[in-house]
Amino acid sequence: MKKRTDYLVVGSGAGGATVAAGLARTGAQVTVLERGPDYSRVGNHLFTIAVLDGHGFLKSNEGMGVARALVTGGSTLLTCGTACRPPAGVFEKHAIDLGPYLEETERDLRVTTLPDETIGEAALRLVEVGDSMGMHWRKLDKFIDPEKCEPRFCNCMLGCPKGAKWTSREYLDEAKRHGAEVLPRVTVDEVLVSGGAAVGIRGWEKGVGPVEIESGVTILAAGGMGTPVIMQRSGIEGAGEGFFCDPLVFTVGFHPTLEGGFDPPMTVGTFDFWESDGFVLSPVVDPWGSFGIEILRARPAFLGRWARFPHAMGIMTKAKDELSGRVNIDETFSKVLTHKDRSVLDKGIGISRRMLVEAGCPSDSIFVTKVRGAHPGGTCRIGEVVDTDLKTGLDNLYVCDASVIPDSLAAPVVLTLVALGKRLVEHLRP
Ligand SMILES: Cc1cc2nc3c(=O)[nH]c(=O)nc-3n(C[C@H](O)[C@H](O)[C@H](O)COP(=O)(O)OP(=O)(O)OC[C@H]3O[C@@H](n4cnc5c(N)ncnc54)[C@H](O)[C@@H]3O)c2cc1C
């Protein structure tokens, strides 16, 4: 395939879809290239296994699991729907004021908290326990429509079949309504460069053949692990050196009576330790199918308890990790937790254990999952690989995804990426 477009967006996740919709709204000619397929049957384990990179077994060279989805809408399809502003200072340090864009994003994504009946008794019990232990637990903001969310049988992290959760497919659909072209199953290999400027891309359409597209402006939004690979293949230095992945563990117990296994994840939580220690706590357990796999990975002797999934009560510790490791040109990556990362996670696990026991889970029912990363980013950081307008060292080449975030947020990143996308549209709009 050979063609030409004014604006070429590579990747259709949180960053890419926002830029595509924003530019298409202005009447500009926009083409989106997405490596993954356009599956519509979301909300089941088969879908998740099909779209997760490595079918859920993507690992660093050292064996640490990291999750990313390769599908139209990217990883937004698998989120818990939790909305969180970035901690103060991360962008201000670079003289970037995301405030107005975050406000607009919260309106677009209809951010709200969920009612008690959707949150469920198990999570509400943890709020009580947290408060009784002197912490401040509260409802978290969600980009989930409470009217459509089905409590007691939530499948958030498998893709919401009820359409209750916002995903970047909403922006993709809007981009298409304004004339944008979205081409799935096209993997971009490298940016074509002429005279110090990006002039298009070269890639491959699955089952069809080579693709070459000329473009006026190219925006890489292939995610924290995808963009640095394209950058390196295009000869751009610095990309992929050091990254964060917000490592997380679930401390899980089994409650004798309360049932929370099928409740929506991350409906409540505490940010008490965010600034002081660099972690957040919030109730989550894996969806029931992957729950069994996580027991096998962490504590095979507990496998029989899989049947007690409805009574599982889990608290996630999501930590701010140090920038370390690297993403390589061949898509392999290296990541090990530093001593500091490990001790941050251990502190969260200790508090979670005490909370679960206090909530009524027998202490011998508790196990801790293996560490995983769910928000890979920081591989093309603002101030190092891109400037504050998200422009690379090449003219007409920009980046808008988790790779530009300068430091781990230890918190959900979608709100931040949509806000960055809106800001970039303002910079680029014709
Ligand atoms: C299980 C899970 C739960 C999460 N929960 C939350 C939550 O509650 N709230 C929150 O804010 N965040 C959450 N996140 C994180 C959030 O989903 C991601 O951080 C966010 O989607 C990243 O956006 P992005 O634009 O950087 O990349 P992505 O959304 O990953 O999009 C990148 C896209 O680029 C495509 N791509 C990659 N390489 C190429 C290539 N070479 N050519 C063409 N296309 C390419 C990919 O297929 C993908 O579609 C969660 C993540 C996971 C995995």
The ligand as a MOL file (V3000), in Angstrom:
LIG
                    3D

  0  0  0     0  0            999 V3000
M  V30 BEGIN CTAB
M  V30 COUNTS 53 58 0 0 0
M  V30 BEGIN ATOM
M  V30 1 C -4.8160 -4.2730 33.0890 0
M  V30 2 C -4.6060 -2.7710 32.9740 0
M  V30 3 C -5.3890 -1.9240 33.7410 0
M  V30 4 C -5.2000 -0.5330 33.6270 0
M  V30 5 N -6.0400 0.2960 34.3570 0
M  V30 6 C -5.9330 1.6310 34.1800 0
M  V30 7 C -6.8740 2.5150 34.8120 0
M  V30 8 O -7.7600 2.0930 35.5490 0
M  V30 9 N -6.7500 3.8380 34.5530 0
M  V30 10 C -5.7630 4.3550 33.7430 0
M  V30 11 O -5.7010 5.5780 33.5860 0
M  V30 12 N -4.8670 3.5450 33.1520 0
M  V30 13 C -4.9380 2.2000 33.3240 0
M  V30 14 N -4.0780 1.3720 32.6600 0
M  V30 15 C -2.9940 1.9600 31.8450 0
M  V30 16 C -3.4620 2.4870 30.5020 0
M  V30 17 O -4.3450 1.5990 29.8720 0
M  V30 18 C -2.2630 2.7050 29.5940 0
M  V30 19 O -1.2220 3.2820 30.3390 0
M  V30 20 C -2.6040 3.6330 28.4360 0
M  V30 21 O -3.6020 3.0360 27.6350 0
M  V30 22 C -1.3680 3.9040 27.6180 0
M  V30 23 O -1.7300 4.6720 26.5060 0
M  V30 24 P -0.7240 4.8450 25.2920 0
M  V30 25 O -1.3710 5.7580 24.3160 0
M  V30 26 O 0.6120 5.1990 25.8080 0
M  V30 27 O -0.5510 3.3610 24.7010 0
M  V30 28 P -1.5760 2.2180 24.3500 0
M  V30 29 O -2.9210 2.4690 24.9170 0
M  V30 30 O -0.8730 0.9540 24.7070 0
M  V30 31 O -1.7120 2.3280 22.7750 0
M  V30 32 C -0.6260 2.0820 21.9080 0
M  V30 33 C -1.1850 1.4960 20.6210 0
M  V30 34 O -0.1520 1.4720 19.6490 0
M  V30 35 C -0.2090 0.2630 18.9310 0
M  V30 36 N 1.1330 -0.0210 18.4070 0
M  V30 37 C 2.2190 -0.4530 19.0910 0
M  V30 38 N 3.2770 -0.5630 18.2660 0
M  V30 39 C 2.8540 -0.1900 17.0300 0
M  V30 40 C 3.4790 -0.1150 15.7470 0
M  V30 41 N 4.7820 -0.4180 15.5810 0
M  V30 42 N 2.7260 0.2490 14.6780 0
M  V30 43 C 1.4090 0.5740 14.8320 0
M  V30 44 N 0.7610 0.5170 16.0280 0
M  V30 45 C 1.4800 0.1500 17.1090 0
M  V30 46 C -0.6800 -0.7620 19.9580 0
M  V30 47 O -1.2790 -1.8870 19.3270 0
M  V30 48 C -1.6720 0.0530 20.7900 0
M  V30 49 O -2.9780 -0.0440 20.2960 0
M  V30 50 C -4.2320 -0.0120 32.7570 0
M  V30 51 C -3.4470 -0.8650 31.9770 0
M  V30 52 C -3.6350 -2.2370 32.0640 0
M  V30 53 C -2.8140 -3.1420 31.1910 0
M  V30 END ATOM
M  V30 BEGIN BOND
M  V30 1 1 1 2
M  V30 2 1 2 3
M  V30 3 2 2 52
M  V30 4 2 3 4
M  V30 5 1 4 5
M  V30 6 1 4 50
M  V30 7 2 5 6
M  V30 8 1 6 7
M  V30 9 1 6 13
M  V30 10 2 7 8
M  V30 11 1 7 9
M  V30 12 1 9 10
M  V30 13 2 10 11
M  V30 14 1 10 12
M  V30 15 2 12 13
M  V30 16 1 13 14
M  V30 17 1 14 15
M  V30 18 1 14 50
M  V30 19 1 15 16
M  V30 20 1 16 17
M  V30 21 1 16 18
M  V30 22 1 18 19
M  V30 23 1 18 20
M  V30 24 1 20 21
M  V30 25 1 20 22
M  V30 26 1 22 23
M  V30 27 1 23 24
M  V30 28 2 24 25
M  V30 29 1 24 26
M  V30 30 1 24 27
M  V30 31 1 27 28
M  V30 32 2 28 29
M  V30 33 1 28 30
M  V30 34 1 28 31
M  V30 35 1 31 32
M  V30 36 1 32 33
M  V30 37 1 33 34
M  V30 38 1 33 48
M  V30 39 1 34 35
M  V30 40 1 35 36
M  V30 41 1 35 46
M  V30 42 1 36 37
M  V30 43 1 36 45
M  V30 44 2 37 38
M  V30 45 1 38 39
M  V30 46 1 39 40
M  V30 47 2 39 45
M  V30 48 1 40 41
M  V30 49 2 40 42
M  V30 50 1 42 43
M  V30 51 2 43 44
M  V30 52 1 44 45
M  V30 53 1 46 47
M  V30 54 1 46 48
M  V30 55 1 48 49
M  V30 56 2 50 51
M  V30 57 1 51 52
M  V30 58 1 52 53
M  V30 END BOND
M  V30 END CTAB
M  END
